Amino acid sequence: MGSRAQAGNGTADSRDGGDGSDSGSDGRSSSGSGSGSSGEGARTGAATAPAGVVFPDEETFTMPAAWRRIVLPRRGGIPVAVEALRPEAAKTLARRRREESGWIEEMLASPESDPEVCDALRAHLSGSPDPLGAAVLVHLTVEHGLPDGIFVDAWFQTHGPAFAARAVVEHCGVAAHYKQAGSHRWDARLARRPLDRAGTDWLGRQLADRLRALLSVAREDDYRQAVAALAACRSDPAGRVLVSYLVPDREDWVAECCADPVPADQAPPAMLLASLNSAEQVPPLVPRPGTTWHAWTPRLFATLAEGTGKGFSPLLKAAMEGAYDSERIKSLAAIALEVPTDDAFAVLLARAGDKRVRPALLTAMRRYPVRALRLMGEAARGETANAATVRMLLGAHVRSFAELAAAALPDLPAEVAAVVGPLLVPAERIPDAAPQALPPLLAEPPWAGRRTARKPRVAAGRMPVPEPGLVWNEGEQAAWAATESWYASWRGTYDWTQEIKALQNGEPVKDVREARLFVVCDADLVRPLLATWVPEDFWDAEASLEPVAARFGLDALPLLLHASARQPASLGALLLPYRDAPVRGPGLRLAGPAEVRRRHGPRVAGPARPGGRRPPRPARGRPGRCRAARRRAGAADPRGRPRRGRGRAGRRRERGGGCGDRRGTAVGRPAGERPAGPHAGGRRLGGPGAAAADRAARGRRAARRRGTPRAHRAGAVQAG
């Protein structure tokens, strides 16, 4: 296309397939007043104020590189990579034609089908190429798995570009009507329809996009053949719009389309907007207020920018008004940010209170500071919903660009200058203090200099690991050994040979209720299997694992560690009798005081176990450990009891944690006669019946959920 000068709006555009010598590497630049940039105070290019302040260039538009990658192909425009013709296209269409042969015959046999359309399809199927018949065949053989535009590739290779161009236009004027339920289709017929000039038909738009791309890189003789064939399809406004979309470089055809009036209740055709070649063609196509349209995409605006420069900015208002989701609004705001016109800035300013638009508005204020002064000054004078927000932003903007605002003040309209002027020297502003009057902390803040890195404190050597051990409360081991579940009674005489053999062979046994085999089978036979069993289903695990812990002691610790890590809320209490490093190590999350207190409640914070001792606390600088896990581990004692605060109330709670007998005596009842209910001393004060009382309460709740008799866990209650 070469270079093109436009005298109407004072813009100089360069669009060619090279580097764009007049506009830099971005293809098209627009300078001058442009669309929507008129008004007092508008400046062209960079200017210097009398005071020496340099005004930024707020008028030149350079197409962003990201837009160039998504622009629609145009012959002679920005170079766009176009996929080569697919060699398998003809074979793919022949296969689909054989697969849908029955459906094609049903359409042809329908008495309601258009005779002209049926004749064209029969002729094409019989070997006489017909563009209308080929277009109808697309409707009958298309499927969603096919590549976009593969029909155009087949027409291009088999019948040439002129045939492909005619077939694309014919496709937009025919339709295959039918009803479908599952795989059953009925009420089939072929009929004509009005040409779709808005581009709302997804299949027709795919074919048109593919043909436009192929024609943009076609050989000159192929291109001329296609243009000659399309010239015969421009008999009505819809046909003219479709043809102009396919060959947008025919500027005379595009101008003729723009002369056709758009109905007042309709939005402009998307295909026509993607064909424009100058900014003068935009104003007649600006949608009327209230017109909703969902075809405003970044690709369309990039194509408009290639054809019209920044002249498409009046369309941004209608696009923003029709946006209905956050992502679309953010995308349109980013597009308006790149366009240096009053119309684009006004779109952002109208939504100053919208958090989705505010970041783009703030960036536009920094990029176009003089335009922001003028337009924000006008908006701040009004009584709109955003007037207060605009006034707040204008004050911050004037303070940020004080010198520039003072230099631009004489060129602003009088009513705007009356708003901006007082903001330059506010009456309530306090003079800035001298640096010598500031305290040293403010004059030289610590973060301004380089900080000295302190060497971390690391413990010397490894911490001693205590020997494993067990600490049972009085009667606790017997109570755990007597715990039974409904699963145990159901498999009272079960033969566990198959499960034992599976565990010996390393095969998975996923249900934790199979732990019953460790209770009833020979101890020497099943003891080695405790270290390797890794169950996955932990339903009713507490009642199943307590007898195992009571019988095998330390040998059951690996199994209990695995279970408590999977469900710390319900199974962490199984580790209370164990005095071993892994129980309070950094890898066990339930050792954290907040989690223990929240999940296990007062039960974990019970009395000290006889014979228990606190192992050494891990050092803070212990190498190779996670800090958060180390903090959780160090905050709990070896029995899983959370350490209380070190204040007066915390020390009083610690002293009261193990004096249940003294509390029982204080209320006039011997400690041994205290009720073993879940809310009495056995649970909150920590008497000998705490564990059995808790199990009894849980058993009653589980029995009520399952509908089993309450006497189900009587043995556990008596054992307490």
Secondary structure, 3 states (H helix, E strand, C coil): CCEEEECCCCEEEECCCCCCCCCHHHCCEECCCCCCCCCCCCCCCCEECCCCCEECCCCCEECCHHHHCCCCCCCCCCCCCCCCCCCCHHHHHHHHHHHCHHHHHHHHHCCCCCHHHHHHHHHHHCCCCCHHHHHHHHHHHCCCCCCCCHHHHHHHHHCCHHHHHHHHHHHCCEEEEEEEECCEEEEEEEEECCCCCCCCCHHHHHHHHHHHHHHHCCCHHHHHHHHHHHHCCCCCHHHHHHHHHHCCCCHHHHHHHHHCCCCCCCCCCHHHHCCCCCHHHCHHHCCCCCCCCCCCCHHHHHHHHHHHHHHHCCHHHHHHHHCCCHHHHHHHHHHHHCCCCHHHHHHHHCCCCCCCCHHHHHHHHHHCHHHHHHHHHHHHCCCCCCHHHHHHHHHHHHHHCHHHHHHHHHHCCHHHHHHHHHHHCCCCCCCCCCHHHCCHHHHCCHHHCCCCCCCCCCCCCCCCCCCCEECCCCCHHHHHHCCCCHHHHHCCCCCCHHHHHHHHCCCCCCEHHHHHHHHHCCHHHHHHHCCCCCCCECCCHHHHHHHHHHHHHHHHHHHHHHHHHHCHHHHHHHHCCEECHHHHCCCCHHHCHHHHHHHHHHHCCCCCCCCCCCCCCCCCCCCCCCHHHHHHHHCECCCCCECCCCCHHHHHHHHHCCCHHHHHHHCCCCHHHCCCCCCCHHHHHCCCCHHHHHHHHHHHHHHHHHCCCHHHHHHHHHHC
